Amino acid sequence: MFTRLRSKLSDIVRGAAAPIPPRKAAAPVVKKREPAPVMVYFEKDRNQRLIERVRELLTSKGIAFVALDVSGDAATLAFVVREAKCEDDDLPVVFVAGTPIGGFNELVDWDVSGKLKTAVFGD
């Protein structure tokens, strides 16, 4: 047994043994980030059909959202109208991470272009 070990050791010292393959580097650990918050501002008795379409689109894409009814809340309605640069009858309005996207048509445009997925989930 020792003679076999001694011969292998001498082969290694002389360089005759097969080289030891290098270790493979570990794959980098990629952390998934938390999805960006999505807010849908709407008025309960206005544009009910658009509200349902926005909900269906976001739900079908697996995007969690918070729907806020701004009926009777003048301060929030003023904030939404100012930030989204729209009229108060343009609700529902979607915000992703504090950035106003717009109504249903703009949401569809963002979805088709891939900007919605990137804005919510990252690259």
Buried (B, 14 or more C-beta within 10 A) or exposed (E): EEEEEEEEEEEEEEEEEEEEEEEEEEEEEEEEEEBBEBBBBBBEEBBEEBBEBBBEBBEEEEBEBEBBBBEEBEEBBEEBBEBBEBEBEBBBBBBBEEEBBBBBEBBBEBBEEEEBBEBBBEE
